[in-house]
């Protein structure tokens, strides 16, 4: 009995000591970790001020604890009120919510983002605070991720701070390291003055020519001019008219060579090739990169992404417009007596584009969601393409420039000088909200329709010529050096 009493007394003494120690333990805890990341502060701030990339840089730690964890979003896509939820399975992650409480950007100083946290960790008023400071000319940023929690008079919660270097610390360190790896795949370019917007484009019939040139403005302009000339000749033969500006569709911006398509929208989805009509809306879809990689060389019947029968049925699904049962049926390379280097007019090339002649193709540019920005000056267009990719990456918009290629259209007359030429650059995206933050704030201008004079030729000079007031057109302004290197 004496031993039992001694044991009870010992427990009481331990309990009293634990209470006394707990009373004197801090009622608030704070930890933070820092890492230098090789990206400019604006990009890092944008990543932190929305949660669309959170599963990519911090979600891995939660998924490691619980592979069944699921993420969902609510509230605004960006800024205060943006919210991410996670729901755990049978693991120890449980359920949690992060809400963007506030953000303050100062690219020359200290930018901050604050997240309110609700989860199963002990304590209350749990807050993540993230600080972004520029260094090395804003090419590198110091990112500090802090965690604060209040325990009040809950002594058990106060003792839990002894394990604060467990789950909170691990998540923070993992998040910083993964953020650095994630940002390594995003172009480190400044898009501060870009002011892009999100828009929906319509499906558009086009005639196009695939070409390439060395990466100088002169060579690219020469290739574009030759392609436009071929397209215009084909338009005249087909009896169709231009219905949009000259558009450049990027295939590959290589180290020394630029591979691209030059396209001009036309006013009809039905064209006649060799006295047969074809509905461009019924062409098979463009093949994926995997399909192209597995396809044999062009010229054999197996080399086409779609077989002759498939192409025929797809192209004629809308019904012939000429009354002939064979109208609208693209011919295969073999059945049409095509040359060894590709299908004949009326057939489909390896991109499932309708062959008009040796170089000109007809196709539909599909309707899609795009991130777009306007830029003045031909030399800056490649940099705008990179900037749009970076913007999409930091804001969590998905893009695949191999499958859905970037394109840009001339929004001013071709006679404009290189430095005065206006371009609208488009990046197809998915998983994007209705508007960018710049659209919400009014900084991004609406993507209005272009003046038809850009493609009909009804420029002031043309009108003067019609009225007999001929005016000598101005030559395109060019620098004195003959080979201008394309930036980007």
C-alpha positions as CSV (number, residue, x, y, z in Angstrom):
1,X,0.0,0.0,0.0
2,X,2.9,2.3,0.8
3,X,4.4,1.8,-2.6
4,X,1.1,2.6,-4.3
5,X,0.8,5.8,-2.3
6,X,4.4,6.7,-3.2
7,X,3.6,6.1,-6.9
8,X,0.4,8.3,-6.7
9,X,2.3,11.0,-5.0
10,X,5.0,10.8,-7.6
11,X,2.4,11.1,-10.4
12,X,0.9,14.2,-8.7
13,X,4.3,15.8,-8.3
14,X,5.1,15.1,-12.0
15,X,1.7,16.5,-13.0
16,X,2.3,19.7,-10.9
17,X,5.7,20.1,-12.4
18,X,4.3,19.6,-15.9
19,X,1.6,22.2,-15.3
20,X,4.2,24.7,-13.9
21,X,6.5,24.1,-16.9
22,X,3.5,24.4,-19.3
23,X,2.5,27.7,-17.8
24,X,5.9,29.1,-18.4
25,X,6.2,27.7,-22.0
26,X,5.5,30.4,-24.6
27,X,2.0,30.8,-25.8
28,X,3.2,31.6,-29.3
29,X,5.6,29.8,-31.6
30,X,7.4,30.9,-34.7
31,X,9.7,29.2,-37.2
32,X,11.0,30.2,-40.6
33,X,13.2,29.0,-43.4
34,X,14.9,30.9,-46.2
35,X,16.2,30.0,-49.7
36,X,17.7,31.9,-52.6
37,X,15.8,31.1,-55.8
38,X,17.1,32.1,-59.2
39,X,14.0,33.9,-60.4
40,X,12.8,37.5,-60.3
41,X,10.6,38.6,-57.4
42,X,7.5,39.3,-59.5
43,X,7.3,35.7,-60.7
44,X,7.8,34.3,-57.2
45,X,5.2,36.7,-55.7
46,X,2.7,35.6,-58.4
47,X,3.3,32.0,-57.6
48,X,2.6,32.6,-53.9
49,X,-0.3,35.0,-54.4
50,X,-2.4,32.2,-55.9
51,X,-2.7,28.5,-55.0
52,X,-2.8,26.9,-58.5
53,X,0.8,25.8,-58.2
54,X,0.7,24.9,-54.5
55,X,0.1,21.2,-55.3
56,X,3.2,21.3,-57.5
57,X,5.7,22.7,-55.0
58,X,4.2,21.9,-51.5
59,X,1.6,19.2,-52.3
60,X,4.4,16.5,-52.7
61,X,5.0,16.6,-48.9
62,X,1.3,16.0,-48.2
63,X,1.1,13.3,-50.8
64,X,4.1,11.6,-49.3
65,X,2.2,11.3,-46.0
66,X,-1.0,10.4,-47.7
67,X,-1.1,9.4,-51.4
68,X,-4.9,9.7,-51.4
69,X,-4.9,13.4,-50.6
70,X,-7.0,15.5,-53.0
71,X,-6.9,19.3,-53.7
72,X,-9.6,21.7,-54.7
73,X,-9.9,25.4,-55.1
74,X,-12.5,28.1,-54.3
75,X,-12.8,31.8,-54.1
76,X,-10.9,34.2,-56.4
77,X,-8.2,32.7,-58.6
78,X,-5.6,35.2,-57.4
79,X,-5.0,37.5,-54.4
80,X,-6.9,37.8,-51.1
81,X,-9.7,35.3,-50.8
82,X,-8.1,32.7,-53.0
83,X,-8.5,29.3,-51.2
84,X,-7.2,25.8,-51.5
85,X,-8.6,22.8,-49.7
86,X,-7.1,19.4,-49.2
87,X,-8.9,16.2,-48.1
88,X,-6.9,13.3,-46.8
89,X,-7.6,9.6,-47.0
90,X,-6.6,7.2,-44.3
91,X,-3.2,8.9,-43.8
92,X,-2.2,11.4,-41.1
93,X,-2.6,14.5,-43.3
94,X,-6.3,14.9,-42.6
95,X,-8.2,17.9,-44.0
96,X,-6.9,21.4,-44.3
97,X,-7.5,24.8,-45.9
98,X,-5.3,27.7,-46.9
99,X,-6.8,31.1,-47.5
100,X,-4.9,34.0,-49.0
101,X,-5.3,36.7,-46.4
102,X,-3.2,39.6,-47.9
103,X,-0.5,40.3,-50.3
104,X,1.8,43.3,-50.8
105,X,4.2,43.6,-53.7
106,X,7.3,45.8,-53.7
107,X,9.6,44.7,-56.5
108,X,12.4,46.9,-55.2
109,X,12.0,45.9,-51.6
110,X,10.1,43.4,-49.5
111,X,7.0,41.7,-51.0
112,X,4.8,39.7,-48.6
113,X,2.0,37.2,-48.9
114,X,0.0,35.9,-45.9
115,X,-2.0,32.6,-45.7
116,X,-4.4,31.6,-43.0
117,X,-4.1,27.9,-42.2
118,X,-6.8,25.6,-40.8
119,X,-5.8,22.0,-40.3
120,X,-5.3,19.4,-37.6
121,X,-2.0,20.9,-36.3
122,X,-2.3,22.0,-32.7
123,X,-2.9,25.7,-31.9
124,X,-5.0,28.4,-33.3
125,X,-4.5,31.6,-35.4
126,X,-2.1,29.5,-37.6
127,X,-0.5,31.7,-40.3
128,X,2.1,31.3,-43.0
129,X,3.9,34.5,-44.0
130,X,6.1,34.5,-47.1
131,X,8.7,37.2,-47.8
132,X,10.3,37.8,-51.2
133,X,13.4,40.1,-51.5
134,X,15.3,40.8,-54.7
135,X,19.0,40.4,-55.1
136,X,21.6,40.3,-57.9
137,X,19.6,42.8,-60.1
138,X,16.3,41.0,-59.5
139,X,17.6,37.8,-61.2
140,X,17.7,36.1,-57.8
141,X,15.2,36.4,-55.0
142,X,15.6,35.5,-51.3
143,X,12.4,33.7,-50.2
144,X,11.6,33.4,-46.5
145,X,8.7,31.2,-45.4
146,X,7.5,31.7,-41.8
147,X,4.9,29.9,-39.6
148,X,3.2,31.5,-36.6
149,X,0.8,29.8,-34.2
150,X,-0.9,30.7,-30.9
151,X,-1.5,28.2,-28.1
152,X,-3.2,30.3,-25.5
153,X,-3.6,28.6,-22.1
154,X,-3.9,25.1,-23.6
155,X,-0.9,23.5,-21.9
156,X,-1.0,20.4,-24.2
157,X,-0.8,22.8,-27.2
158,X,2.1,24.6,-25.6
159,X,4.0,21.4,-25.2
160,X,3.3,20.6,-28.9
161,X,5.7,23.4,-29.9
162,X,8.5,21.1,-28.9
163,X,7.6,19.2,-32.1
164,X,7.1,22.2,-34.3
165,X,10.2,21.2,-36.3
166,X,8.2,18.2,-37.4
167,X,5.2,18.7,-39.8
168,X,5.3,22.5,-40.2
169,X,9.1,22.7,-40.6
170,X,9.2,19.7,-43.0
171,X,6.4,21.2,-45.2
172,X,8.1,24.6,-45.3
173,X,11.5,23.2,-46.3
174,X,10.1,20.8,-48.8
175,X,8.0,23.6,-50.3
176,X,10.9,26.0,-50.8
177,X,13.1,23.3,-52.4
178,X,10.3,22.1,-54.7
179,X,9.5,25.7,-55.6
180,X,13.0,26.3,-56.8
181,X,12.8,23.1,-58.9
182,X,9.4,24.1,-60.3
183,X,10.5,27.6,-61.3
184,X,13.5,26.2,-63.1
185,X,11.0,25.1,-65.8
186,X,9.6,28.6,-66.2
187,X,11.4,31.2,-68.3
188,X,13.0,33.8,-66.0
189,X,11.8,36.9,-68.0
190,X,10.2,40.1,-66.8
191,X,6.5,40.4,-67.7
192,X,5.8,43.3,-65.5
193,X,4.6,45.6,-68.4
194,X,2.9,42.8,-70.4
195,X,-0.6,43.2,-69.0
196,X,-2.0,40.0,-70.7
197,X,-5.6,38.9,-70.8
198,X,-7.5,35.6,-71.2
199,X,-9.8,35.3,-74.2
200,X,-11.8,32.8,-76.2
201,X,-11.0,32.6,-79.9
202,X,-13.3,31.2,-82.6
203,X,-12.6,28.4,-85.0
204,X,-11.1,30.0,-88.2
205,X,-10.4,28.5,-91.7
206,X,-6.9,29.4,-92.9
207,X,-4.6,28.9,-95.8
208,X,-1.0,28.4,-94.7
209,X,2.5,27.6,-95.7
210,X,5.1,25.9,-93.6
211,X,8.6,27.5,-93.8
212,X,11.7,28.3,-91.8
213,X,14.5,30.9,-91.7
214,X,17.6,31.7,-89.9
215,X,17.0,33.8,-86.8
216,X,17.5,37.2,-88.3
217,X,14.6,39.7,-88.9
218,X,15.6,40.1,-92.5
219,X,15.6,36.3,-93.2
220,X,12.3,35.8,-91.3
221,X,10.7,38.7,-93.1
222,X,11.8,37.3,-96.5
223,X,10.4,33.9,-95.6
224,X,7.1,35.4,-94.5
225,X,6.8,37.6,-97.6
226,X,7.4,34.5,-99.9
227,X,4.8,32.5,-98.0
228,X,2.3,35.3,-98.1
229,X,2.8,35.6,-101.9
230,X,2.1,31.9,-102.3
231,X,-1.0,32.0,-100.1
232,X,-2.3,35.1,-102.0
233,X,-1.8,33.3,-105.3
234,X,-3.7,30.2,-104.0
235,X,-6.5,32.4,-102.7
236,X,-6.9,34.0,-106.2
237,X,-7.0,30.6,-107.8
238,X,-9.5,29.2,-105.2
239,X,-11.7,32.3,-105.4
240,X,-11.6,33.0,-101.7
241,X,-10.8,36.2,-99.8
242,X,-8.7,37.1,-96.8
243,X,-10.7,37.4,-93.6
244,X,-8.0,38.2,-91.1
245,X,-4.4,39.4,-90.7
246,X,-1.2,37.6,-91.5
247,X,-0.6,35.1,-88.7
248,X,2.7,33.4,-87.7
249,X,2.3,30.0,-86.0
250,X,5.5,29.0,-84.2
251,X,6.7,25.4,-84.6
252,X,10.2,25.7,-83.2
253,X,12.3,28.6,-82.1
254,X,15.7,26.9,-82.4
255,X,19.2,28.2,-81.6
256,X,19.8,29.3,-85.1
257,X,16.7,28.5,-87.1
258,X,13.1,29.5,-86.7
259,X,10.5,27.0,-88.0
260,X,7.0,28.3,-88.4
261,X,3.8,28.5,-90.5
262,X,2.5,31.6,-92.1
263,X,-1.3,31.6,-92.2
264,X,-4.0,33.9,-93.6
265,X,-7.7,33.4,-92.5
266,X,-10.1,33.1,-95.3
267,X,-13.8,33.9,-95.7
268,X,-15.2,30.4,-96.2
269,X,-14.8,26.9,-94.6
270,X,-15.5,25.2,-98.0
271,X,-13.0,25.3,-100.8
272,X,-12.8,23.7,-104.2
273,X,-9.6,21.9,-105.2
274,X,-9.4,20.3,-108.6
275,X,-13.2,20.8,-109.0
276,X,-14.0,19.0,-105.8
277,X,-15.3,20.8,-102.7
278,X,-13.9,20.1,-99.3
279,X,-15.4,21.2,-95.9
280,X,-12.5,22.2,-93.7
281,X,-14.5,21.7,-90.6
282,X,-14.7,18.0,-91.3
283,X,-11.0,17.4,-91.6
284,X,-9.4,15.0,-89.1
285,X,-7.9,16.6,-86.0
286,X,-4.2,17.5,-86.0
287,X,-2.2,14.5,-84.8
288,X,-0.4,14.5,-81.4
289,X,3.4,14.6,-81.2
290,X,3.3,10.9,-80.1
291,X,1.3,10.0,-83.2
292,X,3.7,11.9,-85.4
293,X,6.7,10.3,-83.8
294,X,5.3,6.8,-84.5
295,X,4.3,7.5,-88.1
296,X,6.4,6.3,-91.0
297,X,7.9,8.7,-93.5
298,X,5.6,10.8,-95.6
299,X,4.7,9.4,-99.0
300,X,3.6,5.9,-98.0
301,X,0.0,5.2,-97.4
302,X,0.9,4.3,-93.8
303,X,2.6,7.5,-93.3
304,X,-0.5,9.6,-92.9
305,X,-1.9,10.0,-89.3
306,X,-5.3,9.1,-90.7
307,X,-5.9,6.5,-93.4
308,X,-7.4,7.4,-96.7
309,X,-10.7,5.9,-95.7
310,X,-10.7,7.7,-92.4
311,X,-9.8,10.9,-94.0
312,X,-12.4,10.5,-96.6
313,X,-15.2,9.8,-94.2
314,X,-14.1,12.6,-91.8
315,X,-13.9,15.1,-94.6
316,X,-17.2,14.2,-96.2
317,X,-19.2,13.8,-93.0
318,X,-20.9,17.1,-93.5
319,X,-22.2,16.1,-97.0
320,X,-20.8,17.1,-100.4
321,X,-21.6,20.7,-101.4
322,X,-21.2,20.0,-105.2
323,X,-23.7,17.2,-105.5
324,X,-21.2,14.6,-106.3
325,X,-20.9,11.5,-104.0
326,X,-17.1,11.9,-104.0
327,X,-17.1,15.6,-103.3
328,X,-15.4,16.6,-100.1
329,X,-13.3,13.4,-100.0
330,X,-9.5,14.1,-99.5
331,X,-7.5,11.8,-101.7
332,X,-4.7,9.6,-100.2
333,X,-1.2,9.9,-101.5
334,X,-1.3,6.5,-103.1
335,X,-4.7,6.6,-104.7
336,X,-4.2,10.1,-106.2
337,X,-0.9,9.3,-107.8
338,X,1.0,11.6,-105.6
339,X,4.7,12.2,-105.9
340,X,7.0,10.4,-103.5
341,X,7.4,13.5,-101.4
342,X,3.8,13.8,-100.3
343,X,0.1,13.7,-101.2
344,X,-1.3,15.4,-104.2
345,X,-3.8,18.3,-104.1
346,X,-7.0,17.2,-102.4
347,X,-5.1,14.8,-100.1
348,X,-4.1,15.2,-96.5
349,X,-0.5,15.8,-95.4
350,X,1.0,14.3,-92.2
351,X,-0.6,17.1,-90.1
352,X,-4.1,16.2,-91.5
353,X,-4.1,19.5,-93.4
354,X,-5.8,19.7,-96.9
355,X,-3.2,19.9,-99.7
356,X,-4.0,22.9,-102.0
357,X,-0.8,22.8,-104.0
358,X,2.9,21.9,-103.4
359,X,3.3,24.3,-100.5
360,X,-0.1,25.7,-99.5
361,X,-2.4,23.9,-97.1
362,X,-5.9,24.5,-95.9
363,X,-7.0,23.9,-92.3
364,X,-9.0,25.1,-89.4
365,X,-7.5,26.9,-86.5
366,X,-9.5,25.5,-83.6
367,X,-11.5,27.5,-81.1
368,X,-9.6,27.7,-77.8
369,X,-8.8,29.6,-74.7
370,X,-5.7,31.9,-75.1
371,X,-3.5,34.1,-73.0
372,X,-2.8,37.1,-75.2
373,X,-0.8,40.3,-75.1
374,X,-0.2,43.1,-77.5
375,X,3.4,44.3,-78.4
376,X,4.9,46.9,-80.6
377,X,8.1,46.1,-82.4
378,X,9.0,43.0,-84.4
379,X,12.3,42.3,-82.5
380,X,10.5,41.9,-79.2
381,X,7.9,39.3,-80.2
382,X,10.1,36.2,-79.3
383,X,10.5,37.7,-75.8
384,X,6.8,38.2,-75.5
385,X,6.3,34.5,-76.3
386,X,8.6,33.6,-73.4
387,X,6.9,36.2,-71.1
388,X,3.5,34.6,-71.8
389,X,4.8,31.2,-71.1
390,X,6.3,32.5,-67.8
391,X,3.1,34.2,-66.9
392,X,1.0,31.1,-67.5
393,X,3.5,29.1,-65.4
394,X,3.4,31.3,-62.4
395,X,-0.4,31.7,-62.5
396,X,-1.1,28.0,-62.9
397,X,-2.5,28.0,-66.5
398,X,-1.6,24.8,-68.3
399,X,-0.1,25.1,-71.8
400,X,1.6,22.7,-74.3
401,X,3.3,24.6,-77.1
402,X,4.1,21.4,-78.9
403,X,0.5,20.3,-79.2
404,X,-1.1,23.8,-79.1
405,X,1.4,26.1,-80.8
406,X,1.8,29.8,-80.0
407,X,0.9,32.2,-82.7
408,X,1.0,35.9,-83.4
409,X,-0.9,38.2,-85.8
410,X,0.0,41.5,-87.3
411,X,-2.3,44.1,-85.9
412,X,-1.0,46.9,-88.1
413,X,-0.4,47.2,-91.9
414,X,2.5,45.3,-93.3
415,X,3.9,48.5,-94.5
416,X,4.6,49.7,-91.0
417,X,8.2,49.9,-89.9
418,X,9.7,47.1,-87.9
419,X,9.7,49.1,-84.7
420,X,6.2,50.4,-85.3
421,X,4.6,47.1,-86.2
422,X,2.0,46.0,-83.7
423,X,1.6,42.3,-82.9
424,X,-0.9,40.3,-80.9
425,X,0.7,37.2,-79.4
426,X,-1.3,34.2,-78.3
427,X,-0.6,31.3,-76.1
428,X,-3.3,28.5,-76.0
429,X,-4.0,27.6,-72.4
430,X,-6.3,25.4,-70.3
431,X,-7.2,25.3,-66.6
432,X,-7.4,29.1,-66.6
433,X,-10.0,31.4,-64.9
434,X,-12.2,33.8,-66.8
435,X,-9.8,36.8,-66.4
436,X,-6.3,37.6,-65.5
437,X,-5.6,39.9,-62.5
438,X,-4.7,42.6,-65.0
439,X,-8.1,42.3,-66.7
440,X,-9.9,42.5,-63.3
441,X,-7.9,45.7,-62.4
442,X,-8.5,47.2,-65.8
443,X,-4.8,47.3,-66.8
444,X,-5.3,44.8,-69.7
445,X,-7.2,46.3,-72.6
446,X,-10.0,44.3,-74.3
447,X,-9.0,42.3,-77.3
448,X,-11.0,44.2,-79.8
449,X,-11.6,43.3,-83.4
450,X,-9.1,44.4,-86.0
451,X,-9.7,46.9,-88.8
452,X,-10.5,44.9,-92.0
453,X,-8.3,47.2,-93.9
454,X,-5.3,45.2,-92.6
455,X,-6.2,42.3,-94.9
456,X,-8.5,43.7,-97.5
457,X,-5.9,46.3,-98.7
458,X,-8.3,49.2,-98.1
459,X,-5.5,51.3,-96.6
460,X,-5.6,55.1,-96.9
461,X,-3.0,54.7,-99.7
462,X,-5.2,52.2,-101.5
463,X,-8.2,54.5,-101.2
464,X,-6.2,57.4,-102.6
465,X,-5.1,55.3,-105.5
466,X,-8.8,54.4,-106.3
467,X,-9.7,58.1,-106.2
468,X,-6.7,59.0,-108.4
469,X,-4.6,60.5,-105.7
470,X,-1.7,58.2,-105.9
471,X,0.8,58.4,-103.1
472,X,4.2,56.7,-103.1
473,X,4.2,54.2,-100.3
474,X,6.8,54.6,-97.6
475,X,9.5,51.9,-97.5
476,X,9.7,49.8,-94.3
477,X,12.0,51.4,-91.8
478,X,15.0,49.3,-91.3
479,X,18.3,49.8,-89.4
480,X,21.3,50.4,-91.6
481,X,22.8,47.0,-90.9
482,X,21.5,44.3,-93.2
483,X,21.3,41.3,-90.8
484,X,19.2,42.0,-87.7
485,X,19.4,39.3,-85.1
486,X,16.0,38.3,-83.7
487,X,16.0,38.6,-79.9
488,X,14.7,35.9,-77.7
